[in-house]
């Protein structure tokens, strides 16, 4: 056991695992090991942990459900911080407060039970609330940025504070969080609705996702952001790349903006396919695609 690991186990009250295979924690089922996988149990534990990592010069990053990330085959040299213990969920009237580690589906189920509308777009989104804010997750029927009231963050100086929706400046699949900020809690505003109408909208969204997305195969969701006024999937398809395969990484024939792990794909296969897509769409359509998923590691 290294000195850093020994000290880390004393600092963090939550679980600490070394050499943790990240393929266990990503929707792609891909990724090499992290030096450390750490699960802080509360805010104080998180502050102490990040302070220690900063002091020791150890790289770190935060994980939700691993649904919008590709971990490279060499893994991650540093600490992966899981916020799964940040799972508080409370509702007062139409105001919902959720910890960063709460799954979007759990919040949706709670909203439906209380006949609150505005979160229907989240049906079928597998990520956490914290990750949803960072990526402004959503679909055709809405985005989380449209219902966020404020977000509690831990900043790079280890200060806890609330940031308003206006300061976050949500755009398509992103927001303006400063580097080093960690989303800890999110407050969203919903509205009263008819339970039957809410359930029908959710059913329609789930059916559309099932019919148009390759949900049966491991993936990380959409790989590229939609250019202004265009569909990344349609651009990829028009470049003749639907069904294209490198190793076990394959451009989905069902939705060309999805790359699926069709067996035992490596991160290098996914990256090679992404680079091919970027080059071919630029050549055929004259458009530079912007990546939506986060690529992490060595």
C-alpha positions as CSV (number, residue, x, y, z in Angstrom):
1,X,0.0,0.0,0.0
2,X,1.4,3.4,-1.0
3,X,1.7,6.3,1.5
4,X,-0.9,8.2,-0.4
5,X,-3.4,5.3,-0.2
6,X,-2.7,4.8,3.4
7,X,-3.3,8.4,4.2
8,X,-6.4,8.5,2.0
9,X,-7.9,5.6,3.9
10,X,-7.5,7.7,7.1
11,X,-8.9,10.9,5.6
12,X,-12.0,9.4,3.9
13,X,-14.7,8.0,6.1
14,X,-16.4,6.4,3.1
15,X,-15.2,3.4,1.1
16,X,-11.8,3.5,-0.6
17,X,-10.8,1.0,-3.3
18,X,-7.5,0.9,-5.2
19,X,-7.1,-0.4,-8.8
20,X,-10.9,-0.3,-9.3
21,X,-12.0,-1.4,-12.8
22,X,-14.0,1.5,-14.2
23,X,-15.7,-0.8,-16.7
24,X,-17.9,-1.7,-13.7
25,X,-19.1,1.8,-13.4
26,X,-19.8,3.0,-16.9
27,X,-22.8,2.4,-19.2
28,X,-20.3,1.6,-22.0
29,X,-18.9,-1.3,-19.9
30,X,-15.5,0.0,-20.9
31,X,-12.5,1.5,-19.0
32,X,-9.3,0.6,-17.3
33,X,-8.7,0.9,-13.6
34,X,-8.6,4.0,-11.4
35,X,-5.8,4.4,-8.9
36,X,-8.5,5.1,-6.3
37,X,-12.3,4.9,-6.1
38,X,-13.6,6.9,-3.2
39,X,-17.2,7.2,-1.8
40,X,-17.5,10.2,0.6
41,X,-20.4,9.8,2.9
42,X,-21.4,13.5,3.3
43,X,-20.3,17.1,2.5
44,X,-17.7,17.2,5.3
45,X,-16.2,14.0,4.1
46,X,-16.1,15.4,0.5
47,X,-14.5,18.7,1.6
48,X,-11.8,16.8,3.6
49,X,-11.2,14.4,0.7
50,X,-10.8,17.0,-2.0
51,X,-8.6,19.1,0.3
52,X,-6.3,16.1,0.8
53,X,-6.1,15.4,-2.9
54,X,-5.3,19.0,-3.7
55,X,-2.6,19.1,-1.1
56,X,-1.0,15.9,-2.4
57,X,-1.4,16.9,-6.1
58,X,-3.5,13.9,-6.9
59,X,-5.8,14.3,-9.9
60,X,-9.5,13.7,-9.3
61,X,-12.8,13.7,-11.0
62,X,-16.4,13.1,-10.0
63,X,-18.6,10.3,-11.2
64,X,-22.4,9.9,-11.3
65,X,-23.8,6.9,-13.0
66,X,-21.1,6.8,-15.7
67,X,-23.6,7.3,-18.4
68,X,-22.0,10.1,-20.4
69,X,-18.4,9.2,-20.2
70,X,-15.7,7.1,-22.0
71,X,-12.9,5.9,-19.8
72,X,-9.7,5.2,-21.7
73,X,-8.1,1.7,-21.7
74,X,-5.3,2.9,-19.4
75,X,-7.7,3.9,-16.7
76,X,-7.4,7.0,-14.5
77,X,-4.3,8.0,-12.6
78,X,-5.9,9.6,-9.6
79,X,-9.1,9.4,-7.6
80,X,-12.6,8.9,-8.9
81,X,-15.1,10.4,-6.4
82,X,-18.5,8.7,-6.4
83,X,-21.4,10.8,-5.0
84,X,-23.8,7.9,-4.6
85,X,-24.2,8.7,-0.9
86,X,-25.5,12.1,-1.8
87,X,-29.0,10.7,-2.1
88,X,-31.3,13.0,-0.2
89,X,-34.7,13.8,-1.9
90,X,-37.3,16.2,-0.4
91,X,-40.3,17.9,-1.8
92,X,-42.1,21.0,-0.4
93,X,-45.1,22.0,-2.5
94,X,-43.8,22.1,-6.1
95,X,-40.1,22.6,-5.1
96,X,-37.9,19.5,-5.2
97,X,-34.4,19.2,-3.6
98,X,-32.3,16.3,-4.7
99,X,-28.7,15.3,-3.8
100,X,-26.3,15.1,-6.7
101,X,-26.2,11.3,-6.5
102,X,-29.9,10.8,-6.9
103,X,-31.0,9.1,-10.1
104,X,-33.2,11.1,-12.5
105,X,-35.6,8.2,-12.6
106,X,-36.1,8.3,-8.8
107,X,-36.9,12.0,-8.9
108,X,-39.3,11.4,-11.8
109,X,-41.2,8.6,-9.9
110,X,-41.5,10.9,-6.9
111,X,-42.8,13.7,-9.0
112,X,-45.4,11.4,-10.6
113,X,-46.5,10.2,-7.2
114,X,-47.1,13.8,-6.1
115,X,-48.8,14.8,-9.4
116,X,-46.0,17.2,-10.3
117,X,-45.3,18.0,-13.9
118,X,-42.2,19.3,-15.7
119,X,-39.9,16.4,-15.4
120,X,-41.5,14.1,-18.0
121,X,-38.6,14.7,-20.4
122,X,-36.4,12.7,-17.9
123,X,-38.2,9.4,-18.7
124,X,-35.5,6.9,-19.7
125,X,-32.5,9.2,-18.8
126,X,-30.2,7.0,-16.8
127,X,-27.9,9.6,-15.2
128,X,-27.9,11.3,-11.8
129,X,-29.3,14.7,-10.9
130,X,-25.7,16.2,-10.6
131,X,-24.6,14.8,-13.9
132,X,-27.9,16.0,-15.5
133,X,-27.1,19.6,-14.4
134,X,-23.6,19.6,-15.7
135,X,-24.7,18.3,-19.1
136,X,-28.1,20.0,-19.2
137,X,-29.6,16.6,-19.8
138,X,-32.9,16.4,-21.7
139,X,-34.5,15.6,-25.0
140,X,-37.0,16.9,-27.5
141,X,-39.6,17.6,-24.7
142,X,-37.3,19.6,-22.4
143,X,-34.1,20.0,-20.5
144,X,-33.2,20.1,-16.8
145,X,-32.0,23.7,-17.3
146,X,-35.6,24.7,-17.8
147,X,-36.7,23.7,-14.3
148,X,-33.6,24.3,-12.2
149,X,-34.0,27.0,-9.6
150,X,-30.5,26.8,-8.0
151,X,-27.6,24.5,-7.5
152,X,-25.4,24.0,-4.4
153,X,-21.8,23.5,-5.3
154,X,-18.4,23.0,-3.6
155,X,-16.0,25.3,-5.4
156,X,-12.3,25.0,-6.0
157,X,-11.5,26.8,-2.7
158,X,-13.7,24.3,-0.8
159,X,-16.4,26.8,-0.1
160,X,-20.1,25.7,-0.3
161,X,-22.5,28.0,-2.0
162,X,-25.7,28.2,-4.0
163,X,-25.6,29.3,-7.7
164,X,-28.8,30.5,-9.4
165,X,-30.1,29.2,-12.7
166,X,-29.3,32.6,-14.2
167,X,-25.6,32.3,-13.3
168,X,-25.5,28.7,-14.7
169,X,-26.4,30.0,-18.1
170,X,-27.7,26.7,-19.5
171,X,-27.1,26.0,-23.2
172,X,-27.6,22.9,-25.2
173,X,-26.0,20.0,-23.2
174,X,-23.9,22.3,-21.1
175,X,-23.8,25.0,-18.4
176,X,-21.3,27.5,-17.1
177,X,-19.9,25.7,-14.0
178,X,-16.4,26.9,-13.2
179,X,-13.5,24.3,-13.3
180,X,-13.2,22.4,-10.0
181,X,-16.8,23.0,-9.0
182,X,-18.7,19.9,-7.7
183,X,-22.5,19.8,-7.8
184,X,-23.7,18.7,-4.4
185,X,-27.5,19.4,-4.4
186,X,-30.0,20.7,-6.9
187,X,-33.3,22.5,-6.4
188,X,-35.9,22.3,-9.2
189,X,-39.3,23.9,-9.6
190,X,-42.2,21.8,-11.0
191,X,-45.9,22.5,-11.3
192,X,-49.1,20.7,-10.3
193,X,-50.5,18.6,-13.1
194,X,-53.0,15.8,-13.8
195,X,-51.6,12.4,-13.0
196,X,-53.1,10.8,-16.0
197,X,-51.7,13.4,-18.4
198,X,-48.3,13.1,-16.8
199,X,-48.2,9.4,-17.1
200,X,-49.3,9.5,-20.7
201,X,-46.6,12.0,-21.6
202,X,-44.0,9.8,-19.9
203,X,-45.2,6.7,-21.7
204,X,-45.0,8.5,-25.0
205,X,-41.4,9.6,-24.3
206,X,-40.4,6.1,-23.2
207,X,-41.9,4.6,-26.3
208,X,-40.1,7.1,-28.5
209,X,-36.8,6.3,-26.9
210,X,-37.3,2.6,-27.2
211,X,-38.3,2.9,-30.9
212,X,-35.4,5.3,-31.9
213,X,-32.5,4.4,-29.6
214,X,-30.4,1.3,-29.2
215,X,-31.3,0.8,-25.6
216,X,-30.5,-3.0,-25.8
217,X,-26.8,-2.4,-26.1
218,X,-24.2,-0.7,-23.9
219,X,-23.6,2.9,-24.9
220,X,-23.1,6.4,-23.5
221,X,-26.0,8.0,-25.2
222,X,-25.5,10.6,-27.9
223,X,-21.9,11.0,-28.8
224,X,-22.0,14.4,-30.5
225,X,-24.0,17.6,-29.8
226,X,-26.5,18.6,-32.4
227,X,-25.2,21.5,-34.5
228,X,-27.5,24.5,-34.6
229,X,-30.6,23.6,-36.5
230,X,-29.3,20.1,-37.5
231,X,-29.3,16.6,-36.2
232,X,-25.9,15.0,-35.5
233,X,-27.4,11.6,-36.1
234,X,-28.8,12.6,-39.5
235,X,-25.4,14.1,-40.5
236,X,-23.6,10.9,-39.6
237,X,-26.2,8.8,-41.5
238,X,-25.8,11.1,-44.6
239,X,-22.1,10.4,-44.5
240,X,-22.8,6.7,-44.9
241,X,-21.6,5.7,-41.4
242,X,-24.6,4.0,-39.9
243,X,-23.5,0.4,-39.0
244,X,-19.8,1.2,-39.4
245,X,-17.7,-0.9,-37.1
246,X,-14.2,-0.8,-35.6
247,X,-13.4,-3.8,-33.4
248,X,-16.6,-4.2,-31.3
249,X,-17.5,-0.5,-31.4
250,X,-20.3,0.1,-33.8
251,X,-22.3,3.1,-35.1
252,X,-25.9,2.2,-34.3
253,X,-28.0,1.6,-37.4
254,X,-31.0,2.6,-35.2
255,X,-29.6,6.0,-34.2
256,X,-26.4,7.0,-35.8
257,X,-25.4,9.4,-33.0
258,X,-25.0,6.4,-30.7
259,X,-21.9,4.2,-30.7
260,X,-22.6,0.9,-29.0
261,X,-20.4,-1.7,-27.4
262,X,-21.3,-4.7,-29.5
263,X,-19.2,-7.2,-27.6
264,X,-15.8,-6.4,-26.0
265,X,-15.1,-3.0,-27.4
266,X,-12.1,-1.1,-26.2
267,X,-12.0,2.6,-25.5
268,X,-9.5,2.9,-28.4
269,X,-12.1,1.4,-30.8
270,X,-14.7,3.9,-29.6
271,X,-12.2,6.8,-30.0
272,X,-11.1,5.6,-33.5
273,X,-14.8,5.5,-34.6
274,X,-15.4,9.0,-33.2
275,X,-12.5,10.4,-35.1
276,X,-13.7,8.7,-38.3
277,X,-17.2,10.2,-37.8
278,X,-15.7,13.6,-37.2
279,X,-13.6,13.4,-40.3
280,X,-16.3,12.0,-42.6
281,X,-19.0,14.4,-41.5
282,X,-16.6,17.3,-42.1
283,X,-15.7,16.0,-45.5
284,X,-19.3,15.2,-46.6
285,X,-21.2,18.0,-44.9
286,X,-18.6,20.7,-44.1
287,X,-19.6,20.6,-40.4
288,X,-17.4,20.1,-37.4
289,X,-19.1,17.9,-34.8
290,X,-18.7,18.7,-31.1
291,X,-18.3,15.8,-28.7
292,X,-21.0,15.5,-26.1
293,X,-19.5,12.7,-24.1
294,X,-16.6,13.2,-21.7
295,X,-13.4,11.3,-22.4
296,X,-11.4,10.6,-19.3
297,X,-8.1,8.8,-18.5
298,X,-4.9,7.7,-20.1
